[in-house]
């Protein structure tokens, strides 16, 4: 959950119970290279979503409303203009107010990716272009976009055996160490796109790359923690089930110091998700294999241990998803473990979207 004052947390709890209310106003600061160029910029309600299944978790669009006493236009027309998609960022927050109480909730630091279809509506006044007011839309995504765009121009040797130090070296981001460090094999060399390499370094720590609301790189553990909240208020909660994300067999491929591939296998041999029946016949579910390859795994024991750990994770999720629509709750974050008050089930949030007076979350429900 987002870190807020206790009074703010209570406002959302009261709203879920059908008591009280508050005003929520979206706001943004325009940033460039650590410098704040505009503060409390007027924006309409953004269309933003967070998805734990993506490397770039957060993305969407933001409507900007602009006018000033000098009639200037802020629609970007060249590289270097303040809203141009060449390094400009937006710190997007929501200001909560109830009576005299007020709190600002940081929602995320976003890169401006594009300015689609901005229409120039300037008029001439005494021969000079003049803008009465304008609005335009920005397409944005979180700061991991910089990593997703980047690659190594030549093979590059690892600088240390610390996973956290490698994360900082690979991304250039400030980091917040939120999970225990892991050992990067000596003599590692990187090449190609950075995104899969960064993912695999985080895999060593059993975590996903994650950004704090102000854009600092941290880690989100793949292990489920204790529940941080209970979902009580709801508008709807449809349930769906699919077998697409459930596996009963894992193949892990590593690479030895001599460059030769190393393979390790793990599978479920009993229960509903068994790969075969006694005697070798095909089981009712059949066999569904998850494959994983990493040059960071350098011995058979490392590959075998990772295969067993991975099998536990990809087989326990039985494909049950519950979409929860509840009164606006800006505290929800992907990765949060929550309790569904309707049945007491423990679930993990994998997607979040806020729209108007409602918050929609997608919950992943594990097998008991």
BADRENLUM-169422 format. One line per 3 residues: number of its first residue (from 1); their letters; for each residue x, z, y of C-alpha. Coordinates in steps of 0.05 Angstrom, whole numbers. Each point is the difference from the previous one (the first is absolute). Layout:
BEGIN
NUM> a> X,Z,Y; ...
//
This chain:
BEGIN
1> xxx> 0,0,0; 21,-11,71; 30,60,34
4> xxx> -47,24,54; -22,65,33; -45,46,-40
7> xxx> -56,-10,51; 3,-75,-10; -2,8,-76
10> xxx> -62,44,9; -34,-54,42; 5,-49,-57
13> xxx> -23,52,-51; -61,16,43; -16,-74,8
16> xxx> 2,-9,-76; -50,57,-7; -46,-32,52
19> xxx> 16,50,55; 28,-13,69; 34,-62,25
22> xxx> 56,-26,45; 24,-61,37; 54,-44,-29
25> xxx> 36,-50,45; 54,-47,-25; 62,-5,44
28> xxx> 68,-34,-3; 69,1,31; 39,-65,4
31> xxx> 72,11,-24; 63,-42,-1; 67,21,-27
34> xxx> -19,74,7; -24,-8,71; -73,14,18
37> xxx> -22,-57,45; -74,17,5; -36,65,-14
40> xxx> -73,12,-18; -15,-74,-4; -74,-16,-3
43> xxx> -16,-29,-68; -64,-13,-37; -12,28,-69
46> xxx> 55,-29,-45; -12,-32,-68; 54,36,-40
49> xxx> 8,16,-73; 50,37,-44; 13,-22,-72
52> xxx> 47,38,-46; 7,-62,-44; 39,-38,54
55> xxx> 71,8,24; -24,-9,72; -55,53,-8
58> xxx> -35,-6,68; -24,-63,35; -57,-29,40
61> xxx> -19,-20,71; -6,35,67; -42,-25,59
64> xxx> 34,12,67; -39,5,65; 42,-11,63
67> xxx> -11,0,75; 39,25,59; -5,0,76
70> xxx> 50,-57,6; -39,-48,-44; 58,-11,-48
73> xxx> -8,-30,-69; 31,33,-61; -14,-56,-50
76> xxx> 70,-17,-26; 25,-70,14; 74,4,-17
79> xxx> 49,41,-41; 14,65,36; -70,9,30
82> xxx> -23,71,-12; -52,-16,-53; 39,-56,-33
85> xxx> 10,7,-75; 76,6,3; 15,74,-4
88> xxx> -58,30,38; -34,59,-34; -62,41,11
91> xxx> -8,75,-13; -74,6,-16; -34,67,6
94> xxx> -70,28,3; -19,51,53; -51,51,-26
97> xxx> -41,40,50; -55,51,-6; -20,35,64
100> xxx> 65,23,33; 39,-6,-66; 45,-61,-10
103> xxx> 50,-22,-52; 39,-65,-11; 7,-24,-72
106> xxx> 57,-50,-12; -25,-56,-46; 62,-43,-6
109> xxx> 57,-40,32; -15,-74,-7; 39,-64,12
112> xxx> -35,-55,38; 0,-59,-49; -41,-51,38
115> xxx> -45,-13,59; -52,-48,-27; -45,-42,44
118> xxx> 10,36,66; -39,-35,53; 28,-5,71
121> xxx> -56,11,50; 40,5,65; -30,-25,65
124> xxx> 33,-23,64; -3,44,61; 33,-28,63
127> xxx> 39,-46,-45; 26,54,-47; -23,13,-71
130> xxx> -42,64,-4; -29,36,-61; -63,41,10
133> xxx> 7,29,-69; 15,-24,-70; -3,20,-73
136> xxx> 41,-27,-58; 12,19,-72; 66,21,-31
139> xxx> 15,-6,-74; 42,59,-21; 34,31,-61
142> xxx> 42,62,-13; 75,2,11; 17,-15,-73
145> xxx> -15,-72,20; 72,-1,27; 26,15,-69
148> xxx> -46,-50,-34; 26,-54,47; 73,16,-12
151> xxx> 50,-21,-53; 74,5,-16; 38,-61,22
154> xxx> 55,12,-51; 6,49,-58; 11,69,31
157> xxx> 29,61,-34; -37,67,2; 30,49,49
160> xxx> -13,64,-39; -29,30,-63; -55,37,38
163> xxx> -69,-34,-3; -19,29,68; 65,-25,32
166> xxx> -12,-68,-30; -71,-2,27; 26,13,70
169> xxx> 56,-52,-8; -48,-52,-28; -54,9,53
172> xxx> 34,27,61; -59,46,11; 1,74,17
175> xxx> -19,37,-64; -35,64,-19; 22,25,-69
178> xxx> -64,21,-33; 19,-5,-74; 64,19,-38
181> xxx> 58,-48,3; 21,-43,-59; 65,-32,-22
184> xxx> 13,-74,13; 47,-28,-53; 71,-12,24
187> xxx> 20,-72,14; -70,-24,18; -4,-65,39
190> xxx> -62,-27,34; -22,-72,13; -63,-36,19
193> xxx> -62,29,32; 3,73,21; -71,20,-18
196> xxx> 8,3,-76; 68,35,7; -29,54,45
199> xxx> -58,9,-48; 49,10,-58; 41,51,38
202> xxx> -64,39,12; -17,-9,-74; 63,41,-16
205> xxx> -33,57,38; -68,-12,-34; -30,-17,68
208> xxx> -26,-55,45; 26,-16,70; -46,30,51
211> xxx> -3,5,76; -20,60,42; -51,-13,55
214> xxx> 57,-7,51; 38,-50,-42; 53,42,-36
217> xxx> 15,-22,-71; -14,52,-53; -22,1,-73
220> xxx> -66,9,-35; 8,29,-70; -31,-38,-57
223> xxx> -14,67,-33; -67,29,18; 3,63,42
226> xxx> -53,54,11; -65,-21,34; 4,3,76
229> xxx> -75,-4,14; -69,-5,-29; -45,-60,16
232> xxx> -69,29,17; -38,-45,47; -15,-69,-25
235> xxx> -43,-60,17; 11,-36,-67; 48,3,-60
238> xxx> -5,-59,-48; 43,2,-62; 35,-59,-33
241> xxx> 42,-6,-62; 52,-52,-21; 54,-6,-52
244> xxx> 44,-43,44; 46,58,20; 4,36,-66
247> xxx> 57,-13,-48; 18,28,-69; 70,-30,-8
250> xxx> 61,-1,46; 63,-42,-1; 57,23,45
253> xxx> 61,-44,12; 64,27,28; 69,-29,8
256> xxx> 64,28,-31; 66,6,36; 21,-64,-37
259> xxx> -59,-37,30; -38,-5,-66; -74,17,0
262> xxx> -24,65,-32; -72,6,-26; -41,61,-16
265> xxx> -72,4,-24; -56,52,-1; -71,-6,-25
268> xxx> -62,41,-16; -8,6,-75; -64,41,-5
271> xxx> -66,10,36; -45,-50,35; 58,-34,34
274> xxx> 43,-8,-63; 33,-68,-5; -14,-10,-74
277> xxx> -42,30,-55; 30,33,-61; 30,-54,-43
280> xxx> 18,-44,60; -68,-33,15; -18,-12,72
283> xxx> -34,60,32; -68,-4,34; 34,0,69
286> xxx> 57,-44,-21; 69,1,31; 13,-4,74
289> xxx> 72,3,22; 30,22,67; 69,-28,15
292> xxx> 51,31,46; 71,-22,15; 53,35,42
295> xxx> 75,-9,6; 2,74,19; -12,18,-73
298> xxx> 69,-6,-32; -6,33,-69; -49,-2,-58
301> xxx> -18,74,9; -18,-13,73; -44,-59,-20
304> xxx> -34,39,-56; -14,61,44; -29,-44,54
307> xxx> -43,-38,-51; -30,65,-24; -13,25,71
310> xxx> -30,-67,21; -45,-3,-62; -31,67,19
313> xxx> -17,-26,69; -27,-69,-17; -40,23,-60
316> xxx> -33,62,30; -36,-40,54; -61,-25,-36
319> xxx> -21,-48,54; -55,43,29; -8,-9,75
322> xxx> -48,35,46; -13,-25,70; -19,57,46
325> xxx> -34,-12,67; -3,64,41; -8,21,73
328> xxx> 61,-18,41; 61,38,-26; 65,-22,34
331> xxx> 40,50,-41; -4,-41,-64; 66,-33,-22
334> xxx> 19,-43,-60; 33,44,-53; -44,60,15
337> xxx> -25,36,-62; -71,24,12; -59,32,-37
340> xxx> -67,-36,-1; -51,55,12; -55,-40,-35
343> xxx> 31,10,-69; 64,40,10; 44,-59,-21
346> xxx> 71,-3,26; 19,-68,29; 54,-34,42
349> xxx> -14,-42,62; 29,-70,-6; -35,-35,58
352> xxx> -26,24,68; -40,-35,54; -35,29,62
355> xxx> -57,-38,31; -47,28,53; -27,68,-22
358> xxx> 22,-9,-73; 62,5,-42; 5,-39,-65
361> xxx> 50,21,-53; 15,-28,-69; 14,55,-51
364> xxx> 39,-8,-64; -24,46,-55; 48,17,-58
367> xx> -16,18,-71; -4,73,-15
//
